[in-house]
C-alpha cells in the first residue's frame, strides 16, 4: 500500500484510533480507507502514472452523519455515508502526505505535489451530484484561480 493522504483520528485523550486515507494498492488502484471502521474498498480507478492529476478527499467527521468522499480530476469515485469517521469524543489532529509503511518501499520512486489545499470552508464548486468540492483548478483560466483559505491555526511541518 502507498498511503497518499491520511488524517489521524484520535480519542479525546490523544490516543490514535486510526486513519482516514486515500491509498494506492499494489496495482495502482485508488482505495478509500476508513481504519476507524475497518473499511477499505477499491474505487476500481487507478492513479495516473507520468501525468498530473487532481485527487481530492473530503471528510465530515461524525459518529452519526459521516461523509467520506474521494474525487479524481473532479469526478466522484467513491462516497461512504454509513461508516463513522469518529468514535465518540474523538478529534482529527494531524495529517500525512505520501507515507509508506506496509512492507517497505519496493523501489525508488518520485512523486510531485503542485498544489495542496486544506480547508474547512465550504468550496464554491460542486460535482455532478451537487456535492461541494474544491475541484481541479485550471490555472490557464483566469476565472478559476481562487483557492480556499486554510483553517485557522493550520501549520505545515
DSSP file (Angstrom, degrees, kcal/mol; ACC not computed):
  #  RESIDUE AA STRUCTURE BP1 BP2  ACC     N-H-->O    O-->H-N    N-H-->O    O-->H-N    TCO  KAPPA ALPHA  PHI   PSI    X-CA   Y-CA   Z-CA
    1    1 A X              0   0    0      0, 0.0     2,-0.5     0, 0.0   101,-0.4   0.000 360.0 360.0 360.0 138.2    0.0    0.0    0.0
    2    2 A X  E     -A   24   0A   0     22,-2.6    22,-2.3    98,-0.1     2,-0.8  -0.978 360.0-144.6-110.8 123.1    1.1    3.5   -0.7
    3    3 A X  E     +AB  23  99A   0     96,-2.0    96,-2.1    -2,-0.5    20,-0.2  -0.784  24.0 173.4 -94.1 107.8   -0.6    5.9    1.6
    4    4 A X  E     +     0   0A   0     18,-2.0    94,-2.9    -2,-0.8     2,-0.4   0.981  66.6   6.3 -82.6 -62.9   -1.3    9.1   -0.3
    5    5 A X  E    S+AB  22  97A   0     17,-1.2    17,-2.3    92,-0.2     2,-0.3  -0.981  71.1 177.7-123.2 137.1   -3.3   11.4    2.0
    6    6 A X  E     -AB  21  96A   0     90,-2.1    90,-2.2    -2,-0.4     2,-0.5  -1.000  16.5-164.3-141.8 139.2   -4.1   10.5    5.7
    7    7 A X  E     -AB  20  95A   0     13,-2.1    13,-2.0    -2,-0.3     2,-0.3  -0.993  23.6-134.1-120.5 125.6   -5.9   12.2    8.5
    8    8 A X  E     -A   19   0A   0     86,-3.2    85,-1.3    -2,-0.5     2,-0.5  -0.610  12.5-153.8 -80.6 134.1   -5.2   10.8   12.0
    9    9 A X  E     -AB  18  92A   0      9,-2.9     8,-3.3    -2,-0.3     9,-1.2  -0.946  19.0-175.7-109.5 126.1   -8.3   10.3   14.3
   10   10 A X  E     -AB  16  91A   0     81,-3.6    81,-2.5    -2,-0.5     6,-0.2  -0.822  26.2-114.2-121.0 156.1   -7.6   10.5   18.0
   11   11 A X  E >   - B   0  90A   0      4,-2.7     3,-2.3    -2,-0.3    79,-0.2  -0.340  46.0 -96.9 -74.4 170.1   -9.5    9.9   21.2
   12   12 A X  T 3  S+     0   0    0     77,-0.5    78,-0.1     1,-0.3    -1,-0.1   0.742 128.7  57.2 -61.7 -21.0  -10.1   13.0   23.4
   13   13 A X  T 3  S-     0   0    0      2,-0.1    -1,-0.3     0, 0.0    77,-0.1   0.380 123.6-105.0 -89.6   3.4   -7.0   11.7   25.4
   14   14 A X  S <  S+     0   0    0     -3,-2.3     2,-0.4     1,-0.3    -2,-0.1   0.593  72.2 142.3  87.4  10.8   -4.8   11.8   22.3
   15   15 A X        -     0   0    0      1,-0.1    -4,-2.7     2,-0.0    -1,-0.3  -0.720  56.3-110.1 -87.7 133.8   -4.7    8.1   21.6
   16   16 A X  E     +A   10   0A   0     -2,-0.4    -6,-0.2    -6,-0.2     3,-0.1  -0.408  34.0 176.7 -66.5 132.2   -4.8    7.0   18.0
   17   17 A X  E     -     0   0A   0     -8,-3.3     2,-0.3     1,-0.5    -7,-0.2   0.674  57.6 -77.7-102.7 -28.9   -7.9    5.3   16.8
   18   18 A X  E     -A    9   0A   0     -9,-1.2    -9,-2.9    19,-0.0    -1,-0.5  -0.955  47.6 -81.4 154.5-170.4   -7.0    5.0   13.1
   19   19 A X  E     -A    8   0A   0     -2,-0.3    16,-2.8   -11,-0.2     2,-0.5  -0.902  13.5-142.2-127.9 154.5   -6.7    7.0    9.9
   20   20 A X  E     +AC   7  34A   0    -13,-2.0   -13,-2.1    -2,-0.3     2,-0.3  -0.990  47.1 165.9-111.4 122.8   -9.0    8.1    7.1
   21   21 A X  E     -AC   6  33A   0     12,-2.8    12,-2.5    -2,-0.5     2,-0.5  -0.901  49.0-132.2-143.4 159.5   -7.0    7.8    4.0
   22   22 A X  E     -AC   5  32A   0    -17,-2.3   -18,-2.0    -2,-0.3   -17,-1.2  -0.987  42.5-176.2-106.0 121.9   -6.6    7.7    0.2
   23   23 A X  E     -AC   3  31A   0      8,-2.4     8,-2.4    -2,-0.5     2,-0.4  -0.754  25.7-144.0-115.2 161.2   -4.4    4.7   -0.6
   24   24 A X  E     -AC   2  30A   0    -22,-2.3   -22,-2.6    -2,-0.3     6,-0.2  -1.000  22.9-146.8-118.0 129.0   -2.9    3.2   -3.8
   25   25 A X    >   -     0   0    0      4,-2.0     3,-2.2    -2,-0.4     6,-0.0  -0.214  40.0 -83.2 -83.5-176.3   -2.8   -0.6   -3.8
   26   26 A X  T 3  S+     0   0    0      1,-0.3    -1,-0.1     2,-0.1    -2,-0.0   0.667 132.0  51.6 -65.2 -16.0   -0.1   -2.7   -5.5
   27   27 A X  T 3  S-     0   0    0      2,-0.1    -1,-0.3     0, 0.0    19,-0.0   0.344 120.8-106.6 -98.8   4.9   -1.9   -2.3   -8.8
   28   28 A X    <   +     0   0    0     -3,-2.2    19,-3.0     1,-0.3     2,-0.2   0.594  68.9 150.4  82.1  11.1   -2.1    1.5   -8.5
   29   29 A X  E     - D   0  46A   0     17,-0.3    -4,-2.0     1,-0.1     2,-0.5  -0.513  49.8-116.1 -77.0 145.7   -5.9    1.5   -7.8
   30   30 A X  E     -C   24   0A   0     15,-3.3    13,-2.9    -6,-0.2    14,-0.4  -0.707  36.4-171.5 -83.9 127.1   -7.3    4.2   -5.6
   31   31 A X  E     -CD  23  42A   0     -8,-2.4    -8,-2.4    -2,-0.5     2,-0.5  -0.916  22.1-137.9-119.6 145.7   -8.8    3.0   -2.3
   32   32 A X  E     -C   22   0A   0      9,-2.1     2,-0.5    -2,-0.4     9,-0.3  -0.880  25.0-164.4 -92.4 131.3  -10.8    4.7    0.4
   33   33 A X  E     +C   21   0A   0    -12,-2.5   -12,-2.8    -2,-0.5     2,-0.6  -0.955  17.5 176.3-126.7 116.5   -9.5    3.6    3.8
   34   34 A X  E >>> +CE  20  39A   0      5,-3.4     5,-2.3    -2,-0.5     3,-0.8  -0.861   1.9 175.0-114.8  92.1  -11.5    4.1    7.0
   35   35 A X  T 345S+     0   0    0    -16,-2.8   -15,-0.1    -2,-0.6    -1,-0.1   0.742  75.3  69.9 -70.5 -22.8   -9.5    2.5    9.8
   36   36 A X  T 345S+     0   0    0    -17,-0.4    -1,-0.2     1,-0.2    49,-0.1   0.860 117.4  22.6 -60.1 -34.4  -11.9    3.8   12.4
   37   37 A X  T <45S-     0   0    0     -3,-0.8    -2,-0.2     2,-0.2    -1,-0.2   0.358 108.2-115.1-114.6   1.9  -14.5    1.3   10.9
   38   38 A X  T  <5 +     0   0    0     -4,-0.8     2,-0.4     1,-0.2    -3,-0.2   0.918  67.8 141.0  65.8  42.9  -12.1   -1.3    9.3
   39   39 A X  B   < +E   34   0A   0     -5,-2.3    -5,-3.4     2,-0.0    -1,-0.2  -0.977  18.7 160.7-125.6 127.4  -13.4   -0.5    5.8
   40   40 A X        +     0   0    0     -2,-0.4    -7,-0.2    -7,-0.2     2,-0.2  -0.503  11.2 171.9-148.5  73.2  -11.2   -0.3    2.7
   41   41 A X        -     0   0    0     -9,-0.3    -9,-2.1    -2,-0.1     2,-0.3  -0.513  30.0-122.6 -84.4 153.1  -12.9   -0.6   -0.7
   42   42 A X  E     -D   31   0A   0    -11,-0.2   -11,-0.2    -2,-0.2    -1,-0.1  -0.659   5.4-146.4 -86.3 147.7  -11.3    0.0   -4.1
   43   43 A X  E     -     0   0A   0    -13,-2.9   -12,-0.1     2,-0.3    -1,-0.1   0.634  33.7-126.2 -84.6 -15.7  -12.7    2.6   -6.4
   44   44 A X  E    S+     0   0A   0    -14,-0.4     2,-0.4     1,-0.3   -13,-0.1   0.523  79.2 107.4  78.8   5.5  -11.8    0.5   -9.4
   45   45 A X  E     -     0   0A   0    -15,-0.4   -15,-3.3    32,-0.0    -2,-0.3  -0.935  61.1-141.0-117.5 139.2   -9.9    3.6  -10.8
   46   46 A X  E     -D   29   0A   0     -2,-0.4   -17,-0.3   -17,-0.3     2,-0.2  -0.619  19.3-106.5 -99.5 158.1   -6.2    3.8  -10.9
   47   47 A X        -     0   0    0    -19,-3.0     2,-0.2    -2,-0.2    -1,-0.1  -0.496  43.2-108.3 -69.7 149.1   -3.8    6.7  -10.3
   48   48 A X        -     0   0    0     -2,-0.2     2,-0.4     3,-0.1     3,-0.2  -0.533  26.9-143.5 -77.1 148.6   -2.2    8.1  -13.4
   49   49 A X  S    S+     0   0    0     -2,-0.2     3,-0.1     1,-0.2    -3,-0.0  -0.954  79.4   1.3-114.1 135.3    1.5    7.5  -14.0
   50   50 A X  S    S+     0   0    0     -2,-0.4     2,-0.3     1,-0.2    -1,-0.2   0.845 114.7  94.7  57.9  37.5    3.7   10.2  -15.6
   51   51 A X  S    S-     0   0    0     -3,-0.2    -1,-0.2     2,-0.0    -3,-0.1  -0.975  78.3-111.2-155.5 139.8    0.7   12.6  -15.7
   52   52 A X        +     0   0    0     -2,-0.3     2,-0.3    -3,-0.1    -3,-0.1  -0.441  42.1 171.6 -68.4 146.4   -0.7   15.3  -13.5
   53   53 A X        -     0   0    0     -2,-0.1     2,-0.6    -5,-0.1    -6,-0.0  -0.978  32.0-123.0-151.5 158.8   -4.0   14.6  -11.8
   54   54 A X        -     0   0    0     -2,-0.3    19,-3.3     2,-0.0     2,-0.5  -0.938  25.7-176.6-108.9 120.9   -6.2   16.1   -9.2
   55   55 A X  E     -F   72   0B   0     -2,-0.6     2,-0.4    17,-0.2    17,-0.2  -0.976   5.5-175.2-117.1 128.5   -7.1   13.9   -6.2
   56   56 A X  E     -F   71   0B   0     15,-2.2    15,-2.5    -2,-0.5     2,-0.4  -0.977   8.5-168.0-129.0 138.5   -9.5   15.3   -3.6
   57   57 A X  E     -F   70   0B   0     -2,-0.4     2,-0.4    13,-0.2    13,-0.2  -0.988   3.6-172.4-125.4 132.0  -10.5   13.9   -0.3
   58   58 A X  E     -F   69   0B   0     11,-2.3    11,-2.6    -2,-0.4     2,-0.4  -0.990   3.6-178.2-124.8 133.0  -13.5   15.2    1.8
   59   59 A X  E     -F   68   0B   0     -2,-0.4     2,-0.7     9,-0.2     9,-0.2  -0.994  16.3-163.3-131.9 128.5  -14.3   14.0    5.3
   60   60 A X  E     -F   67   0B   0      7,-3.1     7,-1.3    -2,-0.4     2,-0.5  -0.954  27.2-138.3-102.2 114.2  -17.1   15.1    7.6
   61   61 A X        +     0   0    0     -2,-0.7     2,-0.3     5,-0.2    23,-0.1  -0.619  46.9 130.7 -78.5 119.9  -16.1   13.9   11.0
   62   62 A X        -     0   0    0     -2,-0.5    23,-2.3     1,-0.1    24,-1.1  -0.985  55.2-148.5-165.3 152.1  -19.1   12.4   12.8
   63   63 A X  S    S+     0   0    0     -2,-0.3    21,-0.1    21,-0.2    -1,-0.1   0.606 106.5  25.4 -94.3 -17.8  -20.4    9.5   14.7
   64   64 A X  S    S+     0   0    0      1,-0.1    -2,-0.1    19,-0.1    20,-0.0   0.719 132.2  26.9-118.6 -32.1  -23.9    9.9   13.3
   65   65 A X  S    S+     0   0    0      2,-0.0    17,-0.1    -4,-0.0    -2,-0.1  -0.425  78.6 169.7-131.5  59.1  -23.8   11.6   10.0
   66   66 A X        -     0   0    0     15,-0.2     2,-0.3    -4,-0.1    -5,-0.2  -0.308  12.9-171.4 -74.0 154.6  -20.4   10.8    8.5
   67   67 A X  E     +F   60   0B   0     -7,-1.3    -7,-3.1    15,-0.1     2,-0.4  -0.977   8.1 175.5-143.5 133.8  -19.3   11.6    4.9
   68   68 A X  E     +FG  59  80B   0     12,-1.5    12,-2.4    -2,-0.3     2,-0.3  -0.957  12.9 172.8-138.6 118.1  -16.1   10.4    3.2
   69   69 A X  E     -FG  58  79B   0    -11,-2.6   -11,-2.3    -2,-0.4     2,-0.4  -0.933  16.5-165.2-128.3 149.6  -15.6   11.2   -0.5
   70   70 A X  E     -FG  57  78B   0      8,-1.9     7,-2.9    -2,-0.3     8,-1.4  -0.998   9.6-173.5-133.0 131.2  -12.7   10.8   -3.0
   71   71 A X  E     -FG  56  76B   0    -15,-2.5   -15,-2.2    -2,-0.4     2,-0.4  -0.901  11.2-159.5-117.9 149.9  -12.6   12.6   -6.4
   72   72 A X  E >  S-FG  55  75B   0      3,-2.2     3,-2.0    -2,-0.3   -17,-0.2  -0.991  82.0 -16.5-126.4 123.6  -10.1   12.2   -9.2
   73   73 A X  T 3  S-     0   0    0    -19,-3.3   -18,-0.1    -2,-0.4     3,-0.1   0.845 130.1 -51.8  51.2  38.9  -10.0   15.1  -11.8
   74   74 A X  T 3  S+     0   0    0    -20,-0.3     2,-0.5     1,-0.2    54,-0.3   0.464 112.9 118.1  82.8   1.6  -13.3   16.4  -10.5
   75   75 A X  E <   -G   72   0B   0     -3,-2.0    -3,-2.2    52,-0.1     2,-0.4  -0.904  68.1-123.8-105.0 123.9  -15.2   13.0  -10.8
   76   76 A X  E     +G   71   0B   0     -2,-0.5    -5,-0.3    -5,-0.2     3,-0.1  -0.508  31.4 177.0 -66.3 120.2  -16.6   11.5   -7.7
   77   77 A X  E     -     0   0B   0     -7,-2.9     2,-0.3    -2,-0.4    -6,-0.2   0.828  62.0  -1.9 -92.9 -38.3  -15.1    8.0   -7.4
   78   78 A X  E     -G   70   0B   0     -8,-1.4    -8,-1.9   -47,-0.0     2,-0.4  -0.996  53.9-170.7-156.7 147.4  -16.5    6.8   -4.1
   79   79 A X  E     -G   69   0B   0     -2,-0.3     2,-0.5   -10,-0.2   -10,-0.2  -0.992   2.0-170.3-142.3 133.5  -18.6    8.1   -1.3
   80   80 A X  E     +G   68   0B   0    -12,-2.4   -12,-1.5    -2,-0.4    -2,-0.0  -0.980  17.6 159.3-125.7 119.1  -19.3    6.5    2.1
   81   81 A X        +     0   0    0     -2,-0.5   -15,-0.2   -14,-0.2    -1,-0.1   0.186  68.4  62.7-119.3  13.8  -22.0    8.0    4.3
   82   82 A X  S    S+     0   0    0    -17,-0.1     2,-0.5     2,-0.1   -15,-0.1   0.646  83.6  76.1-113.9 -20.5  -22.7    5.0    6.6
   83   83 A X  S    S-     0   0    0      1,-0.1   -46,-0.1   -15,-0.1   -19,-0.1  -0.818  84.3-109.6-102.8 132.7  -19.5    4.3    8.4
   84   84 A X        -     0   0    0     -2,-0.5   -21,-0.2   -21,-0.1   -47,-0.1  -0.153  18.2-164.7 -53.6 144.4  -18.4    6.5   11.4
   85   85 A X  S    S+     0   0    0    -23,-2.3     2,-0.3   -25,-0.1   -22,-0.2   0.390  79.2  36.5-107.8  -3.2  -15.4    8.8   10.8
   86   86 A X  S    S-     0   0    0    -24,-1.1     2,-0.5   -77,-0.1    -1,-0.1  -0.954  72.2-136.7-138.0 157.6  -15.1    9.3   14.6
   87   87 A X        -     0   0    0     -2,-0.3   -24,-0.1   -77,-0.2     4,-0.0  -0.982  65.3 -63.8-114.4 116.1  -15.6    7.2   17.7
   88   88 A X  S    S+     0   0    0     -2,-0.5     2,-1.1     1,-0.2   -25,-0.1  -0.179 123.9   6.7  43.5-113.4  -17.5    9.1   20.4
   89   89 A X  S    S+     0   0    0     -3,-0.1   -77,-0.5   -26,-0.0    -1,-0.2  -0.464  94.8 138.7 -99.1  63.6  -15.3   12.0   21.5
   90   90 A X  E     -B   11   0A   0     -2,-1.1     2,-0.3   -79,-0.2   -79,-0.2  -0.363  33.8-155.8 -94.3 177.4  -12.5   11.9   19.0
   91   91 A X  E     -B   10   0A   0    -81,-2.5   -81,-3.6    -2,-0.1     2,-0.6  -0.974  20.9-122.6-146.2 160.5  -10.7   14.5   17.1
   92   92 A X  E     +B    9   0A   0     -2,-0.3   -83,-0.2   -83,-0.2     3,-0.1  -0.948  36.8 169.1-103.5 120.8   -8.7   14.8   13.9
   93   93 A X  E     -     0   0A   0    -85,-1.3     2,-0.3    -2,-0.6    -1,-0.1   0.823  50.9  -4.9-108.0 -39.2   -5.3   16.1   14.9
   94   94 A X  E     -     0   0A   0    -86,-0.4   -86,-3.2     2,-0.0     2,-0.3  -0.961  53.8-145.1-153.7 166.5   -2.9   15.8   12.0
   95   95 A X  E     -B    7   0A   0     -2,-0.3     2,-0.3   -88,-0.2   -88,-0.2  -0.946   7.0-146.2-138.5 160.8   -2.5   14.5    8.5
   96   96 A X  E     -B    6   0A   0    -90,-2.2   -90,-2.1    -2,-0.3     2,-0.4  -0.873   3.1-151.1-122.6 154.6    0.2   13.0    6.4
   97   97 A X  E    S-B    5   0A   0     -2,-0.3   -92,-0.2   -92,-0.2   -93,-0.2  -1.000  77.0  -6.4-124.4 129.1    1.1   13.2    2.7
   98   98 A X  E    S+     0   0A   0    -94,-2.9     2,-0.3    -2,-0.4   -94,-0.2   0.950  77.9 164.3  55.1  63.4    2.8   10.2    1.0
   99   99 A X  E     -B    3   0A   0    -96,-2.1   -96,-2.0    -3,-0.1     2,-0.4  -0.814  17.0-167.9-102.0 152.5    3.6    7.9    3.8
  100  100 A X        +     0   0    0     -2,-0.3     5,-0.2   -98,-0.2   -98,-0.1  -0.940  26.1 142.9-141.5 117.0    4.6    4.3    3.2
  101  101 A X    >   +     0   0    0     -2,-0.4     2,-1.0  -100,-0.3     3,-0.6   0.654  41.7  94.9-123.8 -29.1    4.7    1.7    6.0
  102  102 A X  T 3  S-     0   0    0   -101,-0.4    -1,-0.1     1,-0.2     0, 0.0  -0.569 110.7 -23.9 -80.8 101.9    3.5   -1.6    4.8
  103  103 A X  T 3  S-     0   0    0     -2,-1.0    -1,-0.2     2,-0.1    -2,-0.0   0.596 105.4 -88.3  82.9  12.2    6.4   -3.8    3.6
  104  104 A X    <   -     0   0    0     -3,-0.6     2,-0.3     2,-0.0    -3,-0.1   0.310  64.2 -54.6  65.2 159.0    8.8   -1.0    2.9
  105  105 A X        -     0   0    0     -5,-0.2     3,-0.1     1,-0.1    -2,-0.1  -0.500  44.6-149.0 -70.9 129.4    9.1    0.7   -0.5
  106  106 A X  S    S-     0   0    0     -2,-0.3     2,-0.3     1,-0.1    -1,-0.1   0.694  74.1  -5.7 -75.2 -17.6    9.7   -1.8   -3.3
  107  107 A X  S    S-     0   0    0      2,-0.0     2,-0.2     0, 0.0    -1,-0.1  -0.979  88.1 -76.2-164.5 162.9   11.8    0.6   -5.4
  108  108 A X        +     0   0    0     -2,-0.3     2,-0.3    -3,-0.1    -2,-0.0  -0.526  57.7 176.7 -67.3 135.4   13.0    4.2   -5.6
  109  109 A X        -     0   0    0     -2,-0.2     2,-0.4     2,-0.0    -4,-0.0  -0.957  22.7-147.1-141.3 157.1   10.1    6.4   -6.7
  110  110 A X        +     0   0    0     -2,-0.3     2,-0.3     2,-0.0    -2,-0.0  -0.990  16.4 175.7-128.3 136.7    9.4   10.1   -7.2
  111  111 A X        -     0   0    0     -2,-0.4     2,-0.4   -13,-0.0    -2,-0.0  -0.972  12.0-154.2-135.6 150.9    6.1   11.9   -6.7
  112  112 A X        -     0   0    0     -2,-0.3     2,-0.5     0, 0.0    -2,-0.0  -0.956   6.7-159.6-127.6 145.8    5.3   15.6   -7.0
  113  113 A X        +     0   0    0     -2,-0.4     3,-0.1     1,-0.1    -2,-0.0  -0.995   9.9 177.8-120.2 124.4    2.7   17.8   -5.5
  114  114 A X  S    S+     0   0    0     -2,-0.5     2,-0.4     1,-0.4    -1,-0.1   0.906  71.8   7.8 -91.0 -51.1    2.0   21.0   -7.3
  115  115 A X        -     0   0    0      2,-0.0     2,-0.4     0, 0.0    -1,-0.4  -0.998  62.5-172.1-134.8 137.0   -0.8   22.5   -5.2
  116  116 A X        -     0   0    0     -2,-0.4     2,-0.4    -3,-0.1    -3,-0.0  -0.991   5.5-170.2-132.1 124.6   -2.2   21.3   -1.9
  117  117 A X        +     0   0    0     -2,-0.4     2,-0.4     2,-0.0    32,-0.1  -0.942   9.1 178.2-119.1 136.3   -5.3   22.7   -0.3
  118  118 A X        +     0   0    0     -2,-0.4    33,-0.5    30,-0.2     2,-0.3  -0.974  23.3 153.6-134.4 116.4   -6.6   22.1    3.2
  119  119 A X        -     0   0    0     -2,-0.4    31,-0.2    31,-0.2     4,-0.1  -0.970  46.4-159.0-146.6 157.1   -9.7   24.0    4.2
  120  120 A X        +     0   0    0     29,-0.5     2,-0.1    -2,-0.3    30,-0.1   0.316  69.2 106.4-111.7   0.9  -12.7   24.0    6.5
  121  121 A X  S    S-     0   0    0     28,-0.5     2,-0.6     1,-0.1    -2,-0.1  -0.440  82.7-107.1 -73.8 152.7  -14.6   26.4    4.2
  122  122 A X        -     0   0    0     -2,-0.1    -1,-0.1     1,-0.0    -2,-0.1  -0.747  41.9-126.8 -78.4 119.6  -17.4   25.2    2.0
  123  123 A X        -     0   0    0     -2,-0.6    11,-0.1     1,-0.1    -1,-0.0  -0.181   4.5-131.1 -65.4 162.3  -16.0   25.3   -1.5
  124  124 A X  S    S+     0   0    0     10,-0.1     2,-0.1     8,-0.1    10,-0.1   0.702  81.3  77.6 -88.9 -20.6  -17.8   27.1   -4.3
  125  125 A X  E     -H  133   0C   0      8,-0.8     8,-2.3     9,-0.1     2,-0.3  -0.491  61.4-159.4 -87.5 159.4  -17.7   24.3   -6.9
  126  126 A X  E     -H  132   0C   0      6,-0.3     6,-0.2    -2,-0.1     2,-0.1  -0.964  13.0-127.9-132.8 153.8  -20.0   21.2   -7.0
  127  127 A X    >   -     0   0    0      4,-2.1     3,-1.9    -2,-0.3   -52,-0.1  -0.215  47.3 -80.8 -87.3-174.0  -19.6   17.9   -8.7
  128  128 A X  T 3  S+     0   0    0    -54,-0.3   -53,-0.1     1,-0.3    -1,-0.1   0.751 132.3  50.7 -62.1 -24.5  -22.2   16.2  -11.0
  129  129 A X  T 3  S-     0   0    0      2,-0.1    -1,-0.3     0, 0.0     0, 0.0   0.415 121.9-104.4 -93.5   1.3  -24.2   15.0   -7.9
  130  130 A X  S <  S+     0   0    0     -3,-1.9     2,-0.3     1,-0.3    -2,-0.1   0.561  70.6 147.2  88.7   8.7  -24.2   18.5   -6.3
  131  131 A X        -     0   0    0      1,-0.1    -4,-2.1    -5,-0.0    -1,-0.3  -0.627  53.5-114.0 -78.3 132.6  -21.6   17.8   -3.6
  132  132 A X  E     +H  126   0C   0     -2,-0.3     2,-0.3    -6,-0.2    -6,-0.3  -0.424  48.8 162.1 -64.2 139.3  -19.4   20.8   -2.8
  133  133 A X  E     -H  125   0C   0     -8,-2.3    -8,-0.8     1,-0.1   -75,-0.0  -0.987  49.6-130.3-154.4 156.4  -15.8   20.3   -3.8
  134  134 A X        -     0   0    0     -2,-0.3    -1,-0.1   -11,-0.1   -10,-0.1   0.923  52.7-173.8 -72.1 -47.1  -12.6   22.3   -4.4
  135  135 A X        -     0   0    0     -3,-0.1   -80,-0.1   -10,-0.1     2,-0.1   0.149  36.3 -41.7  75.8 165.7  -12.2   20.5   -7.8
  136  136 A X        -     0   0    0    -82,-0.1     2,-0.6     1,-0.1   -82,-0.0  -0.398  59.4-136.5 -62.7 140.1   -9.4   20.7  -10.2
  137  137 A X        -     0   0    0     -2,-0.1     2,-1.0     8,-0.1     8,-0.1  -0.901   6.7-151.6-104.4 122.7   -8.1   24.3  -10.6
  138  138 A X    >   -     0   0    0     -2,-0.6     3,-1.8     6,-0.2     6,-0.4  -0.788   9.9-173.0 -94.4  97.3   -7.4   25.3  -14.2
  139  139 A X  T 3  S+     0   0    0     -2,-1.0    -1,-0.2     1,-0.3     6,-0.1   0.646  81.2  66.7 -68.7 -13.6   -4.6   27.9  -13.8
  140  140 A X  T 3  S+     0   0    0      1,-0.1     2,-0.7     4,-0.1    -1,-0.3   0.673  91.4  71.4 -77.4 -16.7   -4.9   28.7  -17.5
  141  141 A X  S X  S-     0   0    0     -3,-1.8     3,-2.4     1,-0.1    -1,-0.1  -0.889  73.5-153.7-103.6 111.8   -8.4   30.1  -16.9
  142  142 A X  G >  S+     0   0    0     -2,-0.7     3,-0.7     1,-0.3    -1,-0.1   0.741  93.9  59.1 -57.1 -23.9   -8.3   33.4  -15.0
  143  143 A X  G 3  S+     0   0    0      1,-0.2    -1,-0.3     2,-0.1     3,-0.2   0.523 101.8  56.2 -81.9  -3.3  -11.8   32.8  -13.5
  144  144 A X  G <  S+     0   0    0     -3,-2.4    -1,-0.2    -6,-0.4    -6,-0.2  -0.129  76.4  93.3-120.7  36.4  -10.6   29.6  -11.9
  145  145 A X    <   +     0   0    0     -3,-0.7     2,-0.6    -8,-0.1    -1,-0.1   0.307  48.7 115.0-113.9   9.7   -7.7   30.7   -9.7
  146  146 A X        -     0   0    0     -3,-0.2     2,-0.3    -4,-0.0    -3,-0.0  -0.707  47.8-164.6 -82.6 120.7   -9.4   31.3   -6.4
  147  147 A X        -     0   0    0     -2,-0.6    -2,-0.1     1,-0.1     2,-0.0  -0.753  23.5-103.0-103.7 153.5   -8.2   28.9   -3.8
  148  148 A X        -     0   0    0     -2,-0.3     2,-0.2     1,-0.1   -30,-0.2  -0.312  38.2-105.5 -70.9 156.6   -9.9   28.2   -0.4
  149  149 A X        -     0   0    0      1,-0.1   -28,-0.5   -32,-0.1   -29,-0.5  -0.564  34.8-113.2 -79.7 145.3   -8.5   29.6    2.8
  150  150 A X        -     0   0    0     -2,-0.2   -31,-0.2   -31,-0.2     3,-0.1  -0.391  41.4 -90.7 -72.2 157.7   -6.6   27.3    5.2
  151  151 A X    >   -     0   0    0    -33,-0.5     3,-1.6     1,-0.1     2,-0.1  -0.278  52.2 -89.8 -62.0 153.8   -8.2   26.6    8.6
  152  152 A X  T 3  S+     0   0    0      1,-0.3    -1,-0.1    -3,-0.1    -3,-0.0  -0.451 113.4  17.6 -63.3 134.6   -7.2   28.9   11.4
  153  153 A X  T 3  S+     0   0    0      1,-0.3    -1,-0.3    -2,-0.1     2,-0.3   0.544  85.5 153.9  81.5   6.9   -4.1   27.6   13.3
  154  154 A X    <   -     0   0    0     -3,-1.6     2,-0.4   -36,-0.1    -1,-0.3  -0.515  18.7-176.8 -71.1 131.8   -3.1   25.2   10.4
  155  155 A X        -     0   0    0     -2,-0.3     2,-0.4     0, 0.0    -1,-0.0  -0.965  15.3-149.0-127.4 149.3    0.7   24.5   10.4
  156  156 A X              0   0    0     -2,-0.4    -2,-0.0     1,-0.1     0, 0.0  -0.952 360.0 360.0-116.5 136.2    2.7   22.5    8.0
  157  157 A X              0   0    0     -2,-0.4    -1,-0.1     0, 0.0     0, 0.0   0.344 360.0 360.0-124.8 360.0    5.9   20.7    9.1
